């Protein structure tokens, strides 16, 4: 603004000097004003280098930062899931055709697959099962039941189906064989028996049958408690 004013005043002064008959113009004042004006003109802005993308949005950078690439969830086999549905629909019901599943069978399936835990309870499964207003659910309705349950409990549907598809045949639990064998051996060791249970087996562990359960009459002729039975010399 001040530069424009300086140029304007210099031009007015030159005009006044010409009118007064003088051809001399204060060139120094005009040049100073022009230099000031040129110094105020904005220079073209330099292009800023493009900022690099944040490391979090770059998959390669994310892999380098964490050292590993997150693995996608394993796909659920639809055929395996359907076979499990058919197997558990017959579990405990020999007359079932394998096409419908009851709430009790569903809960057994979920308990074996460890879907029912602290986050999902039998109360939750009962509420969502009864929303479909049927005592038995078809395969299609059971999928709707799982979708509703997963949405309410904020759990991935594929995670639930994956557990149900890979939990094994009905009634199979992950028990430790070693502990089971030890328990059976301890309970069948007759040398540890006491009281009336001990009287039912001989020294070898063989059962005495009815003689171990009842007091049979002694017809040998000896009084009860006689300690020298069968020691009498028969030749006399």
CORDA-V301582 format. One record per run of one state. SS is the DSSP state (A for helix, B for strand, O for the rest). FROM is the first residue (numbers start at 1). TO is the last residue. If there is no record, write none. Layout:
# CORDA-V301582
SS & FROM & TO
SS & FROM & TO
This chain:
# CORDA-V301582
O & 1 & 1
A & 2 & 19
O & 20 & 26
A & 27 & 40
O & 41 & 54
A & 55 & 57
O & 58 & 58
A & 59 & 66
O & 67 & 77
A & 78 & 89
O & 90 & 100
B & 101 & 102
A & 103 & 112
O & 113 & 121
A & 122 & 130
O & 131 & 135
B & 136 & 137
O & 138 & 138
A & 139 & 153
O & 154 & 156
A & 157 & 165
O & 166 & 176
A & 177 & 187
O & 188 & 189
A & 190 & 192
O & 193 & 194
A & 195 & 198
O & 199 & 200
B & 201 & 201
O & 202 & 206
B & 207 & 207
O & 208 & 208
A & 209 & 212
O & 213 & 236
